[in-house]
Amino acid sequence: MIARTLLLALLTTTIISGCSLLPQKKIEIVSKPVPINIIQPELPRPINLADVQMSVVSEAVIVNPCKRSIPFDPPQYDDKGAEKLKRPKACDLEDRENPTWPVGYTYLDRFLDENKIAQGGDIVFVATTIKDYEIMTANFQELRRYIRELGEVIVYYRKVTTNDKEEKAAESKPVDQ
């Protein structure tokens, strides 16, 4: 019984002491930077906008001037040595620059004729009010601002998260467009 008590006391002391009788290893703490591997997003494809053609159509009569046929008195010459001609004040319809245009031909008539030819005979008008046009342009400016700011954010994160060696290597590579 005494041996049992002694064994129990020895076992309890060993457990409580946490193996302090064994030699301890020295723990060394070292700080070193760990590179962060963040996937870089690709920059957005550049926006390629087409030109918009706007037509102003009115019922004003188009001026159909006479062809230049009367020489100046005294004769005047242009840079190439050709004699300059002036237009007569009145002439027949056949002597005008556009003899196919009837008398009183308007910009509206010309617009309709050109678009009938271009569209195969169909005419469709798309119209808007001035106020709606102003709203549309303001929306485009807002969209433009948003895209620019988004591009700045992407460039900022790219600069922050890439190290100098990778950036120089990327700059030396040709960019496929």
Secondary structure per residue as TSV (DSSP state, phi and psi in degrees):
chain	resnum	aa	ss	phi	psi
A	1	M	-	360.0	-38.4
A	2	I	H	-66.9	-38.6
A	3	A	H	-65.1	-37.3
A	4	R	H	-67.2	-42.5
A	5	T	H	-65.0	-43.0
A	6	L	H	-64.2	-41.4
A	7	L	H	-65.2	-41.1
A	8	L	H	-65.2	-40.3
A	9	A	H	-66.4	-40.8
A	10	L	H	-66.0	-41.8
A	11	L	H	-65.8	-41.9
A	12	T	H	-64.4	-41.1
A	13	T	H	-64.7	-39.6
A	14	T	H	-66.1	-41.2
A	15	I	H	-69.1	-43.0
A	16	I	H	-68.7	-36.8
A	17	S	H	-73.5	-14.7
A	18	G	T	66.6	42.2
A	19	C	S	58.7	40.7
A	20	S	T	-74.6	-7.0
A	21	L	T	-80.9	-20.6
A	22	L	S	-81.4	149.4
A	23	P	-	-68.1	143.4
A	24	Q	-	-94.3	144.4
A	25	K	-	-84.3	144.6
A	26	K	-	-87.0	125.5
A	27	I	-	-92.3	128.2
A	28	E	-	-108.6	126.3
A	29	I	-	-102.7	123.0
A	30	V	-	-125.0	132.3
A	31	S	-	-105.0	127.1
A	32	K	-	-146.4	146.3
A	33	P	-	-69.2	141.2
A	34	V	-	-110.7	120.8
A	35	P	-	-65.7	138.3
A	36	I	-	-94.8	124.7
A	37	N	-	-98.4	94.9
A	38	I	-	-104.4	131.8
A	39	I	-	-69.9	124.2
A	40	Q	-	-83.3	129.3
A	41	P	-	-72.7	148.5
A	42	E	-	-75.0	143.7
A	43	L	-	-68.2	145.2
A	44	P	-	-63.4	150.7
A	45	R	-	-63.4	138.2
A	46	P	-	-61.5	143.9
A	47	I	-	-79.1	131.5
A	48	N	-	-114.9	99.2
A	49	L	-	-95.5	141.6
A	50	A	-	-91.3	156.3
A	51	D	-	-70.2	144.3
A	52	V	-	-104.0	131.1
A	53	Q	-	-104.5	125.8
A	54	M	-	-115.9	139.0
A	55	S	-	-115.4	135.8
A	56	V	-	-107.0	118.6
A	57	V	-	-114.8	128.4
A	58	S	-	-134.2	174.4
A	59	E	-	-99.5	19.1
A	60	A	-	-70.9	141.1
A	61	V	B	-72.4	134.2
A	62	I	-	-79.5	134.2
A	63	V	-	-74.4	124.0
A	64	N	-	-115.1	86.7
A	65	P	-	-72.9	160.7
A	66	C	B	-70.3	154.9
A	67	K	-	-68.3	150.9
A	68	R	-	-76.0	118.9
A	69	S	-	-142.6	-14.7
A	70	I	E	-100.1	124.9
A	71	P	E	-70.6	153.3
A	72	F	-	-69.3	151.4
A	73	D	S	-110.5	120.0
A	74	P	S	-66.9	160.3
A	75	P	-	-57.5	138.3
A	76	Q	-	-117.4	150.2
A	77	Y	B	-125.3	146.8
A	78	D	-	-86.7	-172.5
A	79	D	T	-62.4	-28.3
A	80	K	T	-91.1	0.3
A	81	G	S	91.1	1.2
A	82	A	-	-80.8	146.3
A	83	E	B	-73.1	131.8
A	84	K	-	-76.4	142.5
A	85	L	E	-117.9	151.0
A	86	K	E	-115.2	163.2
A	87	R	-	-88.9	140.5
A	88	P	-	-73.0	156.0
A	89	K	S	-73.4	-30.2
A	90	A	-	-138.4	145.6
A	91	C	-	-159.4	167.9
A	92	D	-	-73.4	163.1
A	93	L	G	-60.2	-34.7
A	94	E	G	-69.2	-22.9
A	95	D	G	-93.0	11.5
A	96	R	B	-91.8	163.9
A	97	E	S	-63.2	-35.0
A	98	N	-	-123.8	81.5
A	99	P	T	-67.3	-16.9
A	100	T	T	-79.3	-16.6
A	101	W	S	-76.4	128.9
A	102	P	-	-73.0	165.0
A	103	V	T	-65.7	135.5
A	104	G	T	81.3	18.0
A	105	Y	-	-67.4	126.0
A	106	T	B	-105.4	168.3
A	107	Y	H	-63.2	-34.0
A	108	L	H	-63.9	-44.2
A	109	D	H	-59.8	-45.8
A	110	R	H	-63.6	-43.7
A	111	F	H	-59.6	-46.9
A	112	L	H	-63.5	-43.8
A	113	D	H	-62.0	-47.1
A	114	E	H	-62.4	-41.4
A	115	N	H	-76.2	-28.7
A	116	K	H	-63.9	-40.6
A	117	I	H	-67.6	-46.0
A	118	A	H	-68.7	-33.9
A	119	Q	T	-103.1	9.9
A	120	G	T	74.4	29.2
A	121	G	T	100.8	-14.0
A	122	D	-	-93.5	138.3
A	123	I	-	-119.5	126.9
A	124	V	-	-132.4	129.9
A	125	F	-	-106.5	137.7
A	126	V	-	-116.8	120.6
A	127	A	-	-129.6	160.2
A	128	T	-	-149.2	161.1
A	129	T	-	-83.8	163.7
A	130	I	H	-63.3	-40.6
A	131	K	H	-63.1	-43.7
A	132	D	H	-64.9	-35.6
A	133	Y	H	-64.7	-40.5
A	134	E	H	-63.2	-40.6
A	135	I	H	-63.8	-42.1
A	136	M	H	-62.1	-42.9
A	137	T	H	-67.3	-36.1
A	138	A	H	-64.6	-38.5
A	139	N	H	-64.8	-40.4
A	140	F	H	-64.0	-39.5
A	141	Q	H	-64.9	-38.4
A	142	E	H	-66.1	-42.0
A	143	L	H	-62.8	-41.8
A	144	R	H	-62.3	-43.4
A	145	R	H	-62.3	-43.9
A	146	Y	H	-61.9	-43.5
A	147	I	H	-64.6	-42.1
A	148	R	H	-62.3	-44.5
A	149	E	H	-66.0	-39.0
A	150	L	H	-62.3	-40.1
A	151	G	H	-63.5	-39.0
A	152	E	H	-64.9	-38.2
A	153	V	H	-65.0	-43.3
A	154	I	H	-63.8	-43.9
A	155	V	H	-64.0	-40.2
A	156	Y	H	-60.3	-50.8
A	157	Y	H	-64.9	-33.7
A	158	R	H	-64.4	-44.0
A	159	K	H	-66.3	-38.7
A	160	V	H	-69.7	-37.0
A	161	T	H	-98.4	-4.2
A	162	T	S	-103.7	144.3
A	163	N	-	-89.6	167.5
A	164	D	H	-62.6	-37.0
A	165	K	H	-64.9	-45.4
A	166	E	H	-64.4	-39.2
A	167	E	H	-66.1	-42.7
A	168	K	H	-66.0	-36.8
A	169	A	H	-67.1	-38.5
A	170	A	H	-69.7	-35.3
A	171	E	H	-69.1	-31.2
A	172	S	H	-79.0	-18.3
A	173	K	S	-78.5	140.3
A	174	P	-	-70.5	142.9
A	175	V	-	-95.5	128.3
A	176	D	-	-84.8	130.8
A	177	Q	-	-118.7	360.0
